[in-house]
Amino acid sequence: MGDSGTDTLAFAKNADLSAVSIQNVEVIDMKASAASDVTISALTAGLTTVSGTSGASDAITFAGTSSSDAIDLSGITFNNVKGTITAATGADTIKIASDAYTTIDGGSGSDTLTITSTGSSGLDLTATTITGIETIDMKASAATDLTVNASIVSASGVATVAGTSGASDIITFAGTASADTIDLSSITLTM
């Protein structure tokens, strides 16, 4: 769709463009007051920024296909908008580098969530509902500090957490304020 330079796709109302290939568009602008829920293909190339309205509940959904998708959202900056990833079927790989997601759903198949960067304060995904993810890959960053809800083990079926050999990768499985029983015996940790 876009060409050289910085191309912007602005939404004035809710839209579902999940069946449309959006390529070479760098900015999605959802700041128009009526555009609070937009769905686009998760296979969008070149996207760097998604902007919503300050104080609003703007949301963007990245929808996968029935194939084994390589969904790389790690280079996107989110401003006043939360994202949802729905990967559908297939053995999908989802790459992220921010906590700007309310839901990450790998769908069916053997799916991998790759953390590409966590910044100096780490990446806290405890406010993110994660389902359909069987592997968490922390090898793409030199030192990764990741926090997820302990319920990810039963809700998502996480079986493997892979870190980088020699790096100081840390994954924290956070419980709730209640008396939790956290069983991590089904998870394989690799370095």
Protein Blocks (a to p, Z undefined) as FASTA:
>chain_A
ZZedjdddddfbdcdfklpccehiabdcfkbfklmbccddfkbghiabdcddehiacdcd
ddddfbdcdddfklpccehiacdddebgajdddddfbfkbfbdcebgajdddddfbgbjn
opafklpccehiabdcfklpfbdcddddfklmmmnopabdcddehiacdddddddfbdcd
ddfklpccdZZ
